[in-house]
Amino acid sequence: MRVALTIAGSDSGGGAGIQADLKTFAALGVHGTCALTALTAQNTQKVMAILPIPGEFVFAQIQAVVEDFEVRGTKTGMLPNAEVIHFVAEAVKRFRLQPLVVDPVMVASSGGRLMDPEATGTLRRELLPLATLVTPNLPEAEALVGSPLRTEEEIRSAAQALKALGPQAVLIKGGHREGAEVVDVLLDEEGFLEYRSPRLETPHTHGSGCVFAAAIAAEMAQGRSLREAVARAKEFVAEAIRIGTPVGRGFRPVNPLHPLGWPAREQP
């Protein structure tokens, strides 16, 4: 059985972060392992508190996993500060954690900040150059390049600027743009490629970025090429958004367990 590793924060509401990643890995048939980077007190409406995990302990969790499992795919999610980013980058290099999907999580769906603003530079310098794929949404891409992205030309220029930092590929997700379609723009060694899907009007968006990145990592852990992994993961997350998980009063969670037929029946 293939093994994937998620390095991310915990969502006490169960809709995003480590919880969503492990559900995604299970649904796609890979064994999920994890290294916690932060504890959060959050639900679908707000982030109430964040407790970062010391960087050395994040490193120790990763080391414990790789010493016992053959990790075939890794993703990072919430990395709360520069210290954690540094130790994660050191672990990626020491343990050769490839392929690596870096999801630069900065703000929760509910609006709570999940990364210190001062840590953006560390992310750019230390972790992005190690990535197989970086998967920012539009606001995250704007924060990383330092300018607004409104047009297709600006988005493509941002992808080129991010790829110049060292990752093998960049995927700028289009969920925050307007229009009847969600257009995700990939830039890899072969050039640009667009992935399109119908836009869904739904409250079920919490965890969508986590699930997308985790699905890409799971697909690559099973030997898919990057472009095929992104295509399959986009279909997976679109269905997870469409079905959703009917809990919470805010930005409701997506449903990464949909391939398993969950929930199995209507709840009373």
C-alpha positions as CSV (number, residue, x, y, z in Angstrom):
1,M,0.0,0.0,0.0
2,R,1.3,3.4,-0.9
3,V,1.9,5.9,1.9
4,A,1.4,9.7,1.8
5,L,2.4,12.3,4.4
6,T,0.6,15.5,5.3
7,I,2.4,18.2,7.3
8,A,-0.3,20.6,8.4
9,G,-2.4,22.0,11.2
10,S,-5.3,20.5,13.0
11,D,-8.9,21.8,12.4
12,S,-11.0,21.2,15.5
13,G,-14.1,21.4,13.3
14,G,-12.8,18.5,11.2
15,G,-13.4,20.1,7.9
16,A,-9.9,21.2,6.8
17,G,-6.2,20.7,7.7
18,I,-4.9,17.3,8.9
19,Q,-8.4,15.9,9.3
20,A,-9.4,16.7,5.7
21,D,-6.1,15.4,4.4
22,L,-6.3,12.1,6.1
23,K,-9.9,11.6,4.8
24,T,-8.7,12.4,1.3
25,F,-5.8,9.9,1.5
26,A,-8.2,7.2,2.7
27,A,-10.8,7.9,0.0
28,L,-8.1,7.6,-2.6
29,G,-6.6,4.4,-1.3
30,V,-3.3,5.5,0.2
31,H,-2.3,5.2,3.9
32,G,-2.1,8.6,5.5
33,T,0.6,9.7,7.9
34,C,0.9,13.1,9.5
35,A,3.0,15.7,11.2
36,L,1.1,18.4,13.1
37,T,2.3,22.0,12.7
38,A,-0.3,23.7,14.8
39,L,-3.4,23.2,16.9
40,T,-6.3,25.5,16.1
41,A,-9.6,26.1,17.9
42,Q,-11.9,26.7,15.0
43,N,-15.2,25.8,13.5
44,T,-17.0,26.7,10.2
45,Q,-17.5,30.3,11.4
46,K,-14.2,31.5,12.9
47,V,-10.7,30.7,14.1
48,M,-10.7,31.3,17.8
49,A,-7.1,30.4,18.8
50,I,-3.9,29.0,17.3
51,L,-1.2,27.1,19.2
52,P,1.9,26.5,16.9
53,I,3.9,23.3,17.5
54,P,7.6,23.9,18.1
55,G,9.6,23.4,14.9
56,E,11.9,20.7,16.4
57,F,8.8,18.6,17.3
58,V,7.4,19.0,13.8
59,F,10.7,17.7,12.5
60,A,10.6,14.8,15.0
61,Q,7.2,13.8,13.8
62,I,8.4,13.7,10.2
63,Q,11.5,11.7,11.1
64,A,9.3,9.2,13.0
65,V,7.2,8.7,9.9
66,V,10.0,8.3,7.4
67,E,12.0,5.9,9.6
68,D,9.2,3.4,9.5
69,F,7.2,4.1,6.2
70,E,8.2,4.5,2.6
71,V,6.5,7.9,1.9
72,R,5.6,8.2,-1.8
73,G,4.0,11.6,-1.7
74,T,4.0,14.6,0.7
75,K,1.9,17.8,1.1
76,T,2.2,20.7,3.4
77,G,-0.7,22.8,4.5
78,M,-0.8,25.3,7.4
79,L,2.8,26.3,8.5
80,P,2.1,29.0,11.1
81,N,5.5,30.7,11.4
82,A,9.0,31.0,10.1
83,E,10.4,28.5,12.6
84,V,8.1,25.7,11.5
85,I,8.7,26.5,7.8
86,H,12.5,26.2,8.4
87,F,12.3,22.9,10.2
88,V,9.9,21.5,7.5
89,A,12.3,22.6,4.8
90,E,15.2,20.9,6.6
91,A,13.2,17.7,6.9
92,V,12.2,17.8,3.2
93,K,15.9,18.1,2.2
94,R,17.2,15.5,4.7
95,F,14.6,12.9,4.0
96,R,14.1,13.6,0.3
97,L,10.4,14.0,0.6
98,Q,9.4,14.0,-3.1
99,P,7.1,14.6,-4.8
100,L,6.2,17.5,-2.6
101,V,3.0,19.6,-2.9
102,V,3.1,22.9,-1.1
103,D,-0.2,24.4,-0.3
104,P,0.7,27.9,1.0
105,V,-2.2,28.2,3.5
106,M,-2.4,31.7,4.8
107,V,-6.1,32.5,5.7
108,A,-9.0,30.2,6.7
109,S,-12.2,30.2,4.8
110,S,-13.8,32.0,7.7
111,G,-11.2,34.8,7.4
112,G,-8.8,33.8,10.3
113,R,-5.1,34.3,9.6
114,L,-3.2,31.0,9.8
115,M,0.3,32.1,9.0
116,D,2.4,35.0,10.4
117,P,2.7,37.6,7.7
118,E,6.4,37.8,8.4
119,A,6.8,34.1,7.5
120,T,6.0,34.7,3.8
121,G,9.6,35.5,3.0
122,T,10.8,32.3,4.7
123,L,8.3,30.3,2.7
124,R,9.5,31.8,-0.5
125,R,13.2,31.3,0.2
126,E,13.3,28.0,2.0
127,L,10.3,25.8,1.0
128,L,9.0,26.8,-2.4
129,P,12.3,26.0,-4.1
130,L,11.9,22.4,-2.8
131,A,8.4,21.9,-4.1
132,T,7.2,19.7,-7.0
133,L,4.1,21.8,-7.1
134,V,2.9,24.9,-5.3
135,T,-0.9,25.4,-5.2
136,P,-1.8,29.0,-4.1
137,N,-5.3,30.3,-4.5
138,L,-5.6,33.8,-5.9
139,P,-5.2,35.8,-2.6
140,E,-2.2,33.6,-1.6
141,A,-0.6,34.1,-5.0
142,E,-1.1,37.8,-4.6
143,A,0.6,37.7,-1.2
144,L,3.5,35.7,-2.6
145,V,4.2,38.0,-5.6
146,G,3.2,41.2,-3.8
147,S,0.7,42.5,-6.4
148,P,-3.0,42.2,-7.3
149,L,-3.9,39.6,-9.9
150,R,-7.0,40.5,-11.9
151,T,-6.4,39.5,-15.5
152,E,-5.4,36.2,-17.1
153,E,-2.1,37.9,-18.2
154,E,-1.3,38.9,-14.6
155,I,-2.1,35.4,-13.3
156,R,0.2,33.8,-15.9
157,S,3.0,36.4,-15.0
158,A,2.5,35.5,-11.3
159,A,2.9,31.8,-12.1
160,Q,6.1,32.6,-13.9
161,A,7.4,34.7,-11.0
162,L,6.6,31.9,-8.5
163,K,8.2,29.2,-10.7
164,A,11.3,31.4,-10.9
165,L,11.7,30.8,-7.1
166,G,12.5,27.2,-7.8
167,P,9.4,24.9,-7.7
168,Q,9.0,22.5,-10.6
169,A,5.4,23.7,-11.2
170,V,2.9,26.2,-10.0
171,L,-0.9,25.8,-9.9
172,I,-2.8,29.1,-9.3
173,K,-6.4,28.1,-8.4
174,G,-9.3,30.2,-9.7
175,G,-12.0,29.7,-7.1
176,H,-11.8,33.3,-5.9
177,R,-12.4,34.7,-9.4
178,E,-15.8,35.5,-10.9
179,G,-17.3,33.6,-13.8
180,A,-19.3,30.6,-14.7
181,E,-16.2,28.4,-14.6
182,V,-13.4,27.8,-12.1
183,V,-10.2,28.0,-14.1
184,D,-7.0,26.7,-12.5
185,V,-3.8,27.7,-14.3
186,L,-0.8,25.3,-14.2
187,L,2.7,26.2,-15.3
188,D,5.2,23.3,-15.5
189,E,8.2,22.4,-17.6
190,E,5.9,21.9,-20.6
191,G,4.3,25.3,-20.3
192,F,0.8,26.5,-19.4
193,L,-2.3,24.3,-19.0
194,E,-5.8,25.3,-17.8
195,Y,-8.1,23.0,-15.9
196,R,-11.8,24.1,-16.1
197,S,-14.9,23.1,-14.1
198,P,-18.3,24.6,-13.7
199,R,-18.6,27.0,-10.7
200,L,-20.8,25.6,-8.0
201,E,-23.0,27.9,-5.9
202,T,-22.7,26.2,-2.5
203,P,-21.8,27.0,1.1
204,H,-19.5,23.8,1.1
205,T,-16.1,25.3,0.5
206,H,-14.3,24.8,3.9
207,G,-11.3,22.6,3.3
208,S,-11.4,22.7,-0.5
209,G,-7.8,23.8,-0.9
210,C,-6.6,21.2,1.6
211,V,-8.5,18.4,-0.1
212,F,-7.3,19.5,-3.6
213,A,-3.6,19.5,-2.5
214,A,-3.9,16.2,-0.6
215,A,-5.6,14.6,-3.6
216,I,-2.8,15.7,-5.9
217,A,-0.2,14.3,-3.4
218,A,-2.2,11.0,-3.1
219,E,-2.4,10.6,-6.9
220,M,1.3,11.2,-7.3
221,A,2.0,8.8,-4.5
222,Q,0.4,6.2,-6.7
223,G,2.6,7.0,-9.6
224,R,0.5,9.5,-11.6
225,S,2.2,12.2,-13.6
226,L,1.8,15.7,-12.3
227,R,-0.6,16.8,-15.0
228,E,-2.7,13.7,-14.6
229,A,-2.7,14.0,-10.8
230,V,-3.9,17.6,-11.0
231,A,-6.7,16.6,-13.4
232,R,-7.9,13.7,-11.3
233,A,-7.6,15.8,-8.1
234,K,-9.7,18.6,-9.6
235,E,-12.5,16.2,-10.4
236,F,-12.2,14.8,-6.9
237,V,-12.5,18.1,-5.2
238,A,-15.3,19.4,-7.4
239,E,-17.4,16.4,-6.4
240,A,-16.4,16.9,-2.8
241,I,-17.7,20.5,-3.0
242,R,-20.8,19.5,-4.9
243,I,-21.9,16.8,-2.3
244,G,-20.6,18.6,0.7
245,T,-20.8,17.7,4.4
246,P,-24.1,19.0,5.9
247,V,-22.7,20.3,9.2
248,G,-21.9,23.7,10.7
249,R,-23.4,27.2,10.3
250,G,-20.7,28.9,8.4
251,F,-18.5,27.9,5.5
252,R,-19.5,24.2,5.5
253,P,-17.0,21.5,4.8
254,V,-16.5,19.7,1.6
255,N,-16.9,15.9,1.5
256,P,-13.7,14.1,0.7
257,L,-15.3,10.8,1.7
258,H,-17.7,10.8,-1.3
259,P,-16.0,7.9,-3.1
260,L,-16.8,5.8,-0.1
261,G,-20.5,6.6,-0.3
262,W,-20.4,8.7,2.9
263,P,-22.8,9.6,4.4
264,A,-24.5,6.3,3.6
265,R,-28.0,7.4,4.4
266,E,-30.0,10.5,5.1
267,Q,-29.7,11.6,8.7
268,P,-32.9,12.1,10.8
